[in-house]
Each structure stands twice: as structure tokens, then as C-alpha cells.
Amino acid sequence: MNILILGSGGRESTLAWKLAQSKKVKKVFIAPGNAGTMNYGINLNLNPNNFSEVKEAVLKNNINMVVVGPEDPLVNGIHDFFLEDDNLKAIPVIGPQREAAMLEGSKEFAKEFMKRHHIPTAKYQSFTKDNLHEAYQFLDSLTPPYVLKADGLAGGKGVLILNDLEEAKKELKEMLSHYKFGKASAKVVIEDFLNGIEMSSFVLTDGENYVILPNAKDYKRIGEGDQGLNTGGMGAVSPVPFADAEFLEKVESRIIKPTVEGLKKDNIPYVGFIFIGLIKVNNEPYVIEYNVRMGDPETEVVIPRIKSDLAELLTAVADKKLDQFKLETDERSATTVMLVSGGYPASYEREKVISGLDQVKDSILFHAGTALEDGKVISNGGRVLSVTSFGKDFKEALKRSYQSIEKIHFDQMNFRKDIGFDL
């Protein structure tokens, strides 16, 4: 079969790397891809949100399955577009339809869904600029820290956690009245702060059945000790050491099952990945957020730990036969450390030549923001490379990743040296 992966980051590099290993796969296409995805398939220069371009590529290259990496095309309805087109509707799309994608596309939609299906999450209220005064009153009723979430998609940067009440009110006004995060913050969800340790659970569902993929914990802040600005992710660890069997049973019975059952009860068809951002509070799991695709950099540790053939797994999803699939996973720990451009997540320079990639032997390199220019790999984004390693535990795996990083260089390269510090 020929598979098209939509997207250009580390997540898509990892999916391409894994799918290229399958005996079932003839060709992997990645659109638009990066300098690393070329090692596993054919890059197509197109915009995943331009559905007519996607259609043309699918028909021209005899694509048998489409795997959607990022959230934007899903929220914009690419799956619906395929179902409504006579030439495309027989081609499976791994990723939910527009209505189901609102679990990520709208924080309010997700909160209402959880409330309806009794899924544990923080208490909340949502506001627009028309009831800003009531939003201020609601903030007055809370104890710090104050959690403000842009309702829509903000590239992983639409959440503010603030300790000062006046600052929270000022930022709330910036979000609602001055569109700090664009249209995404035309509505803001304010919720109780949950104090605990975070992790993520990953599920693949065909709409009826589900399989639970390896769990992971990522590190979002740019600075050591989780300080500084939020990023798209600076590193990840899998499995999560503090998630024991008892805790994971609670996650499945209280969150995963009610989520899949809730979608069915609401008549919302869902085919694809569900990423559940969790927080462990006094050994109890709560949902922080849903994403409707795999996370990045979590994909770079979750997918390498899957021993099963990924193409066979995704075919079972498309055929609604997940209940017949036995998932095999690697018992070893996997870690990834993200190499980023200097200045990221604020302004940063691109087009820095990357050297030493061919010297890395003990880790897997997944390209994120890279491009090829005159035969040289150059930086082409804020997050540039993900360095993934295995070990008997996360400490050994991290040691390997950091040893591999010593061989890589580009101007102003930055990375966190304390991934796993809180474990």
C-alpha cells in the first residue's frame, strides 16, 4: 500500500520512519515533510490545509491511506472532505472528522463533553469579551494560581498560569479584547488550578474499540526546572515511572473508556488517535486536555516503543477490527531530547548548517524543523531535531541521548539538560 502522511515535524518523521519498516507498505509520501523524512519516503511540496492539493496528490500517487499528523487539517475538516468526495471516500483517513476534532479545537467543547460523561477534570467557566466583568468576578472567587486557556487552537501556546490576580485580569483582557492569541482567544476558559504531576495517555480507536499505546511525559517549558516560556515540547520520556498499574487502571476505567463510550453516546464518529493530557493529583487522574492527534515530542518516544507493524495497526483501525489486534510494545525505556534554535520560542534565526548527524550511532534522529540546501541539512524552524534513545530505564536512555547530542552542532543550538529531572 501507499501511505500519505500530512505534516512536517518530528511527529511526522517518526511516523514515516516506522511505516517505512512495514512489509505492507510500498511507498511513504510525506507532505510537506522535511530534510529527514526524505530518508523514509518521498516529500511532496503541498500545504496540508489545502484540501484540493491533497486530493490531487492522493489520486496522482495512488494513495491507499492518509495519516494526518497535525491538528489544523482535522479541525478544518479534512476527513469530512474525503467522505464527501466520490473519488476519495473509499480511502481511509486516520484522524477524526471535524465535529470530533472539536475535542481539541475548542476547550469549552471538551469541558462540556467531560462534564456530560462524568470524566474527572478541573472545574471551569468560559467567557467572551461581552462578559469580561463577570470573568473578573469569577477570578476574584478563585485562589491562585489562575489558569487561563484560549478556547481555540493556539499552537500549544494558548495557556497561561499566573499567580497574581491583577496580572491574570490584565492578561484575560489581552486575550479577550485584544486577541492576544488571535481568534483562538475570542473565548477563554478559566479553570481551577490542579496541583500534581503531568503525563499523557495515547489511545487509537476505530470508533468501537480501542488500544492503549505506550504512555509518555513531555517537558514544555524552555528553561531548566520547567521555567520560562511554553514551547511545543523540549523532550519526553516513556514509559512514565510514576504511572503504576493501579494508576493506569484508574486512567482506563475513569477516563479512556468513558471518552470512547461518550463519543459513541453523542453519535460522534471517531477514527484515529486520542491524546489525553493528564495530571496525577493525590494518586487520582484528571484530564487537563484532549488532543485529536499524536503529540510532539511524545510521538518520538511512543512510536519507537511499538514493536507491532504500524501499517497493520492502522489498517485494523480503518477496517474497524482493532479488537482483533494484539499490540506488542518494547519493555525498554525511550527518551527524546529536542534541539532547538537559539531564541526559541521567541524570535530565532533559521538556515544554520547542522553538522555531525552522520556521527550519531546510538540514537535515532527525528528531524523536525530542517531543510536541505545545496546538499547540506539546515535549520528551518524553532524545534530542529529530536534525539531519541533506548535504555533499561529512562536515566540510561537519557545518558545515550545526551552523549549523541555532543556530536551534533549548529549555531546557537539550545536544549534542556534536565529532561526527567522531576522523576
Summary of the structure (lengths in Angstrom):
residues: 423
radius of gyration: 20.8
end to end distance: 41.4
largest distance: 60.1
contacts: 1540
relative contact order: 0.14
helix: 32%
strand: 28%
